[in-house]
């Protein structure tokens, strides 16, 4: 006899209510409750979910727990397991169905975008260590799971649970790239050395897991339904892969080739790809492998610009901030009992507990040993092992699919929920404890201009964001007048925002490494301009070009790591604001401002922020009798005292060795000041400047900040470049009363004064110098900006 179920459906369905006012005061809708309408009910559920999740995250984030865990706990809190009978007043069957449908769509969309951002070709460029870690992280737990399963079940009477456990063991063993990518982003170590190794290993393990999942599913169908069903399953998967990679991908590449270089793809192309994604969503019900159909389609879409970045920029914010949290919370809403019944006869549950423990321990060992044997620090190797063992959104989606398809029961689902919850909570906390990216700065020799040999090659890191920065930095370096006696080693770092791809990229253009054509074309103009600058100063300047593609909030790590590797003494950063020739603001980039603040805080050497007013011109060729040449640059340094001012004085002294620079030193002293050790040291440094007949030395006494401001403003129209020390948070009588009016406090008082809008008419460029910070803190300074 066939079981039948009768379902009552109200037609037309109640979607949009007639309004709360009509329900309260009208007679027509008096018998209806606004909660019976699907749209207001769905909006209430969204608001409730986000409020509860943010409340938990407000407290848990202080312990280093990610938002994903807070959302899981919010789902558990709102579930029947916690609310008991009261859950029926919050959740109805229709409401849960709508929420689950929207969440499942968000999960599929997330899988598609992760596939778009992933670059499978990185496997071909991975070294042996990362390949070994990626392969062992999957194979080793699976091999060790086999004896556990064989010893836990009777081969005849418990054949069904045994095959079910074999299937679940693959879920415990896999290492998902999306989970690791999200974890590294939460920990802000995506572009660190450890993060790059973890991403490369995760790509290997992810693609291996995908292959093994397809093979395992075909074998499972063969054992349960016979060879014919298995062949049909295999034919379906092969046909889908053939259509995606042999038909759709060539068509997408052809559309990209017709897009002009540097231009965005058309909206038609974006929405065609979006429609292809929508067509993949119904395939989820066809096969146990088809839930990965959106992910496989995403792999077929070329990552990065122009198409991959356009898709990510258009859809990622909506998916990550709206759809995906609903899916995560719906995972917790499926919990019925809060605890798990550990019955004596429940062999399936006990076997899965043993499998989880064995898979975790073996995975940790399998990922730790290759890293340790390749001479990675012990703490870093442990952190990498925990990263490769994490569980996240993909594992949660697989367990949800098994539960909805009745592959696992409520008890097993509750167990898998706690596995995901515990791993997602513990791993970030442990990794944050084990790995500190700033630890490599510990014991680092002091790198500043003051501690550098006077006539040796000066290593500098110059940062480029946009094409206008190229001419600005070159003009500043020209004004520094490098010579064969005072050479420079210029390391140019072109920063590009990571968009449409998951893996940060760091390219050294001297190594002739094969890179994507898009990245090469973006940096080509930068490379050509600085190579020409090197040719114009042959023997005095050596140039090394680099390109870093990373998230904006992590670019400071690329800058600091390059300065550390190249033993740089000075980092030159462009100011975040640029002006037109008439003094009006051309652009004002907040992310560059925040980046400069982080570099100032964490740099392993001295830092200079350059404010360009387009008044520094390239020098003319040196005549035979250089003594007859008139000064090309009028440079001034305003000296108040302190380590930053001493660093600025050292830089200006180096520039003054070339007679094309007319240097003026203006020392502002406080009236009735007491002589201290620092003042004695500064007086000794200034004595040489006074005795130099080519340097104009001036000393003025000032009573307060307003008097200093008057002197500074009077100098703007007289010089091409003014150099000042940053002197951040240093109080002195010379600057009293000026800090309260600062627009850019991260520049210091004098730097802010020279960058203010009142000085545009002077067309004077400014360089704010900070000597290397002795104390390196991993916590941001919250008072950096007003």
Buried (B, 14 or more C-beta within 10 A) or exposed (E): EEEEEEEEEEEEEBEEBBEEEBBEEEEEBEEBEBBBBBEBBBEBBBEBBBEBBBEBBEEBBEEBBBBBBBBBBBBBBBBBBBBEEEBEEBBBEBBBEBBBEBBBBBBBBBBBBBBBBBBBEBBEEBEEBBBBBBBBBBBBBBEBBEEBBEEBBEEEEBEEBBBBBBBBBBBBBBBBBBBBBBBBBBBBBBBBBBBBBBBBBBBBBBBBBBEBBBEBBBBBBBEEEEEEEBEBBBEBBEEBEEEBBEEBBEEBEEBBEEBEEEEBBBEEBBEBBBEBBBEBBEBBEBBBBBBBBBBBBBBBBBBBBBBBBBBBEEBBEEBBEEBBBBBBBBBBBBBEEEEBEEEEEBBBBBBBBBBBEBBBEBBBBBBBBBBBEBEBBEEBBBBBBBBBBBBBBBBBBBBBBBBEEEBBEBBBBBBBBBBBBEBBBBBBBBBBEBBBBEEBBEEEEBBBBBBBEEEEBBBBBBBBBBEBBBBBBBBBBBBBBBBEEBBBBBBBBBBBEBBBBBBBBBBBBEEEEEBBEBBBEBBBEBBEBBBEBBEBBEEBBBBBBBBBBBBBBBBBBBBBBBBBBBBBBBBBBBBBBBBEEEBEEEEEBEBBBBBBBBBBBBBBBBBBBBBBBBBBEEBEEBEEEEEEBEBBBBBBBBBBBBBBBBBBBBBBBBBBBBBBBBBBBBBBBBEEEEEEEEEEEBEEBBEEBEEBEEBBBEEEEBEBBEBBBEBBBEBBEEBBBBBBBBBBEBEBBBBBBBBEEBEBBBBBBBBBBBBBEEBBEBBBBBBBBBBBBEEBEEEEBEEBEE
